[in-house]
Each structure stands twice: as structure tokens, then as C-alpha cells.
Amino acid sequence: MHIADVTFQRGTRAILTDIRLSIAPRSVTVVLGPNGAGKSTLLGCMAGLLRPTSGSIRIGDDDVHALAGPERARTIAFLPQTPEVAWPIDVEAFVALGRIPHQRTASAAVNRAAIERAMTITDTARWAGRVVTELSGGERARVLLARVLAGESSWILADEPFTGLDPSHQFEAAELLRNFAHAGGGVVLTIHDLSLAARIADRIVLLHEGVVVADGPPADALSSDHLRNVYGVETEWLIASARHQTPIIAIHGRHVR
């Protein structure tokens, strides 16, 4: 996915300014930044849901905004930050909605297999008959991820996908996304937890006031200098386990602004 000189304005206010990124599949890219940095707007533009004021977003030779709806949906799965579940349907039927873009291009057996596979790997098959609106926040988050995986798109764009999940399920969901990427897909997501981002990301894009201020491996993008400039806090990297080298970013109480 190639993002070329993307600027997005609301009225006279620039939400994004001259964003230039090339994001490869087979990797997990995490977009970080404080509230109002432009993270959700960038994902919306990448998904084709928001049209940039200027610039372009391409996947291969195709402009994302020029793709027909069904083709774009087969290429990009988008999980919004606060997805609405407005009607009481059962979990299995809800996950099956992820196959709508494939109804004219795949057989019933292929669609069925994709639904079952998504529910198995997200451990949601046991809730198949439950009503989605009666699930807890964490359960619903996993069902939403199952619907996205059922679509078997080339790219998954997820805005705060771990909200409402306890730590163990956060790691499980992160592992599912990493497996998707390592199998050939591309994953771009936003989260707020710096340590979780450092743990799961192959690449981090750090936004501040609509501008990319750092882009690279977690240890480079999340340097103390960058985090001080963007978040206004003092931080340091710790290693939780010498064996697993699991990174933790410690945020000290002192605000530097």
C-alpha cells in the first residue's frame, strides 16, 4: 500500500499533512500518537471511507478510492474504533456478514468454510447461537475480529481493536493479526498502549498533529526523545524477560511540558 502526499482537511483545519508511507504486506504496522493526532483519519483514508483533500492511496496499480465497493471490501477489511451492532442477531450470522463481498464470487461451501475457520481461530464458535448484543465488550471484540477474518481480505485495518479485551485476550488477538500478516496479509492498526505496540509491531508510525514524526522498528520509533516530544512524558525501555526479550515501556510520572 502506497500513501503519496496525503493531506486531509476539515474546513480550514489540516488533520493530516503530506503523509508519505509505503506499507508492505507480511507485516504489522502500528500507528501511534496522542488523541487528535490523526490516527483514525489516516485509517479511514486508507480504507477508502474518507477521501483525502489531496494525494493518493494505492494498492498495487489500483487507487483505493477508485475501486468498486465489493472489490474494495474483498481487498480491505476495516474494523472501526466503535463498531455499532444495531440489531440482535446470533454470532454465527454476524460473522457471516464478513462474506457479503464474496457472495457473487465464491461458492456456498467456500463461504461456509471461511466462516467456520474464522470462528475457530478466534475461539468464538462456542458462542455461535448467542445474540451479539448480549455479549460482553470483550466477547463482542473477538466476534468483530472473527467477522473481519471471515472476509479473507488482503489487508486488515483496525482502529483500536483491543479495546475491551483483558490482557490475555489482547495478546491472543494480537497473535491472530500477526499470523494473518505472516501468512501474506497486511495489517495496520491503531492502539494507545505503547508497550503492546512495541511487543506486536514490526513497524511503528508515530503521528503528531497530523504529521509523521517517526517511522521504523519499535526501538527506533519509540525512542525516549520521540515520546518526550510527542507525549510530553519521560520514558525508558525495560526488558521483562531475558529469555523472551519482551519489551515494556516504562512511563515515569514526570510530565516534561
C-alpha positions as CSV (number, residue, x, y, z in Angstrom):
1,M,0.0,0.0,0.0
2,H,1.5,3.3,-1.1
3,I,0.3,6.6,0.5
4,A,1.5,9.5,-1.5
5,D,1.4,13.1,-0.2
6,V,-2.0,12.6,1.6
7,T,-3.5,15.7,3.2
8,F,-6.9,15.7,4.8
9,Q,-8.7,18.9,5.9
10,R,-11.9,19.6,7.8
11,G,-12.8,23.1,6.8
12,T,-9.6,25.1,7.2
13,R,-8.0,22.7,9.7
14,A,-5.5,20.2,8.5
15,I,-6.0,16.8,10.2
16,L,-3.2,15.1,8.1
17,T,-0.4,16.8,6.2
18,D,1.7,15.4,3.4
19,I,1.6,11.7,4.7
20,R,4.0,9.6,2.7
21,L,4.2,5.9,3.5
22,S,4.8,2.6,1.7
23,I,3.4,-0.3,3.8
24,A,4.3,-3.8,2.7
25,P,2.2,-6.9,3.4
26,R,3.6,-9.7,5.7
27,S,4.0,-7.1,8.4
28,V,2.1,-5.5,11.3
29,T,2.2,-1.7,11.2
30,V,1.0,0.2,14.3
31,V,0.0,3.8,14.0
32,L,0.5,5.6,17.3
33,G,0.0,9.2,18.6
34,P,-1.9,11.2,21.2
35,N,-5.6,11.9,20.8
36,G,-6.2,14.2,17.9
37,A,-3.0,13.2,16.1
38,G,-4.9,11.9,13.0
39,K,-4.7,8.1,13.5
40,S,-8.3,7.3,12.8
41,T,-8.5,9.7,9.9
42,L,-5.5,8.1,8.3
43,L,-7.0,4.6,8.6
44,G,-10.3,5.9,7.2
45,C,-8.5,7.3,4.2
46,M,-6.5,4.1,3.7
47,A,-9.8,2.1,3.9
48,G,-11.4,4.3,1.2
49,L,-14.0,5.6,3.6
50,L,-12.6,9.1,3.7
51,R,-11.3,10.9,0.6
52,P,-8.2,12.9,1.1
53,T,-8.2,16.6,0.3
54,S,-5.1,15.9,-1.8
55,G,-2.7,12.9,-2.5
56,S,-3.5,9.3,-3.3
57,I,-3.6,5.8,-1.8
58,R,-2.8,2.9,-4.0
59,I,-2.7,-0.9,-3.6
60,G,-0.6,-2.2,-6.4
61,D,-1.8,-0.4,-9.5
62,D,-5.3,0.5,-8.0
63,D,-6.3,3.7,-6.4
64,V,-8.2,2.6,-3.3
65,H,-10.9,5.3,-3.9
66,A,-11.5,4.1,-7.5
67,L,-12.2,0.5,-6.6
68,A,-15.8,-0.6,-6.7
69,G,-17.3,-1.3,-3.3
70,P,-17.3,-5.1,-3.4
71,E,-13.8,-5.2,-4.8
72,R,-12.5,-2.8,-2.2
73,A,-14.2,-4.8,0.5
74,R,-12.6,-8.0,-0.7
75,T,-9.2,-6.2,-0.6
76,I,-9.5,-4.3,2.6
77,A,-11.3,-5.3,5.8
78,F,-11.9,-2.3,8.2
79,L,-12.7,-2.6,11.9
80,P,-13.8,0.8,13.2
81,Q,-13.0,2.1,16.7
82,T,-16.6,2.0,17.9
83,P,-18.4,-0.5,15.7
84,E,-22.2,-0.5,16.0
85,V,-24.1,-3.7,16.4
86,A,-27.6,-2.4,15.9
87,W,-29.7,-5.5,15.7
88,P,-30.0,-8.7,17.8
89,I,-28.6,-11.4,15.5
90,D,-26.7,-14.5,16.6
91,V,-23.0,-14.7,16.5
92,E,-22.7,-17.1,13.5
93,A,-25.0,-14.9,11.4
94,F,-23.0,-11.8,12.4
95,V,-19.6,-13.4,11.4
96,A,-21.2,-14.5,8.1
97,L,-21.6,-10.8,7.2
98,G,-17.9,-10.8,6.6
99,R,-18.6,-12.9,3.5
100,I,-21.0,-10.5,1.8
101,P,-18.4,-9.2,-0.6
102,H,-17.8,-12.8,-1.8
103,Q,-21.4,-13.8,-2.4
104,R,-21.1,-13.5,-6.2
105,T,-17.6,-14.8,-6.4
106,A,-17.4,-17.8,-4.1
107,S,-19.5,-20.9,-3.6
108,A,-21.6,-21.5,-0.6
109,A,-19.2,-24.2,0.5
110,V,-16.2,-21.8,0.3
111,N,-18.1,-19.1,2.2
112,R,-19.2,-21.6,4.9
113,A,-15.6,-22.9,5.3
114,A,-14.3,-19.3,5.7
115,I,-16.9,-18.6,8.4
116,E,-16.1,-21.7,10.4
117,R,-12.4,-21.1,10.1
118,A,-12.7,-17.6,11.4
119,M,-14.8,-18.6,14.3
120,T,-12.5,-21.5,15.2
121,I,-9.3,-19.4,15.2
122,T,-10.9,-16.7,17.3
123,D,-12.5,-19.2,19.7
124,T,-16.0,-17.8,19.1
125,A,-17.6,-21.0,17.7
126,R,-18.9,-21.8,21.2
127,W,-21.0,-18.6,21.0
128,A,-22.5,-19.4,17.6
129,G,-26.1,-19.3,18.9
130,R,-25.7,-16.4,21.3
131,V,-27.1,-12.9,20.4
132,V,-24.3,-10.5,19.7
133,T,-25.9,-7.6,21.5
134,E,-25.9,-9.7,24.7
135,L,-22.2,-10.3,24.7
136,S,-19.7,-8.6,27.0
137,G,-17.5,-6.0,25.5
138,G,-14.5,-8.4,25.3
139,E,-16.6,-11.1,23.8
140,R,-18.0,-8.7,21.2
141,A,-14.5,-7.6,20.3
142,R,-13.5,-11.1,19.4
143,V,-16.6,-11.7,17.4
144,L,-15.9,-8.5,15.4
145,L,-12.4,-9.8,14.7
146,A,-13.9,-13.1,13.5
147,R,-16.2,-11.2,11.1
148,V,-13.1,-9.4,9.7
149,L,-11.1,-12.6,9.4
150,A,-14.0,-14.3,7.6
151,G,-13.7,-11.8,4.8
152,E,-10.3,-13.2,3.9
153,S,-9.2,-9.8,2.6
154,S,-5.6,-8.9,1.7
155,W,-5.4,-6.1,4.2
156,I,-6.9,-5.6,7.7
157,L,-7.1,-2.1,9.0
158,A,-8.2,-1.9,12.7
159,D,-8.8,1.1,14.8
160,E,-8.2,0.3,18.5
161,P,-9.1,-3.4,18.0
162,F,-8.1,-4.4,21.6
163,T,-10.4,-2.1,23.4
164,G,-12.4,-4.0,26.0
165,L,-10.2,-7.1,25.9
166,D,-8.4,-8.2,29.0
167,P,-4.6,-8.6,28.7
168,S,-4.6,-12.3,27.8
169,H,-7.2,-11.8,25.1
170,Q,-5.3,-8.8,23.8
171,F,-2.3,-11.0,23.3
172,E,-4.4,-13.7,21.6
173,A,-6.0,-11.1,19.3
174,A,-2.6,-9.6,18.5
175,E,-1.2,-13.1,17.7
176,L,-4.1,-13.7,15.3
177,L,-3.3,-10.5,13.5
178,R,0.4,-11.4,13.4
179,N,-0.4,-14.8,12.0
180,F,-2.6,-13.2,9.3
181,A,0.3,-10.9,8.4
182,H,2.9,-13.6,8.3
183,A,0.6,-15.7,6.0
184,G,0.9,-12.9,3.5
185,G,-1.7,-10.3,4.5
186,G,-1.0,-6.7,5.6
187,V,-2.1,-5.3,9.0
188,V,-2.3,-1.7,10.0
189,L,-3.8,-0.8,13.4
190,T,-4.0,1.9,15.9
191,I,-3.6,1.4,19.7
192,H,-2.8,3.5,22.7
193,D,-0.7,1.1,24.7
194,L,2.9,1.8,23.9
195,S,4.2,-1.5,25.4
196,L,1.7,-3.5,23.5
197,A,2.6,-1.7,20.3
198,A,6.3,-2.4,21.0
199,R,5.5,-6.1,21.5
200,I,3.4,-6.7,18.4
201,A,4.6,-4.3,15.8
202,D,7.1,-4.9,13.0
203,R,6.9,-1.2,12.3
204,I,5.6,1.9,14.1
205,V,4.4,5.1,12.5
206,L,4.2,7.9,15.1
207,L,1.9,10.7,14.3
208,H,1.8,14.1,16.0
209,E,-0.6,16.9,14.9
210,G,-1.2,15.1,11.6
211,V,2.4,14.7,10.7
212,V,4.7,11.6,10.7
213,V,7.4,12.3,13.2
214,A,8.9,8.8,13.4
215,D,8.7,5.7,11.3
216,G,10.6,2.5,11.8
217,P,11.2,-0.5,14.1
218,P,9.7,-0.1,17.6
219,A,13.0,0.6,19.3
220,D,13.7,3.4,16.9
221,A,10.3,5.0,16.6
222,L,9.6,4.8,20.3
223,S,12.8,6.4,21.5
224,S,12.7,8.4,24.6
225,D,13.3,11.6,22.6
226,H,10.3,10.9,20.3
227,L,8.0,10.0,23.1
228,R,9.1,13.1,25.1
229,N,8.4,15.4,22.1
230,V,5.0,13.7,21.2
231,Y,3.5,12.7,24.6
232,G,5.4,15.1,26.9
233,V,6.5,12.3,29.3
234,E,9.8,10.7,30.3
235,T,10.1,7.0,29.3
236,E,12.6,4.2,29.2
237,W,12.7,0.7,27.7
238,L,12.8,-2.3,30.0
239,I,13.1,-6.0,29.3
240,A,10.5,-8.0,31.2
241,S,12.1,-11.4,30.4
242,A,15.7,-12.1,29.4
243,R,14.6,-15.3,27.7
244,H,11.7,-13.8,25.6
245,Q,13.1,-10.2,25.4
246,T,9.5,-8.9,25.9
247,P,9.7,-5.1,25.8
248,I,8.0,-2.8,28.3
249,I,8.0,1.0,28.0
250,A,8.0,2.5,31.5
251,I,6.4,5.9,31.7
252,H,7.6,8.0,34.6
253,G,5.4,10.3,36.5
254,R,7.2,13.5,35.5
255,H,5.5,15.5,32.8
256,V,8.0,17.4,30.8
257,R,5.8,20.1,29.3
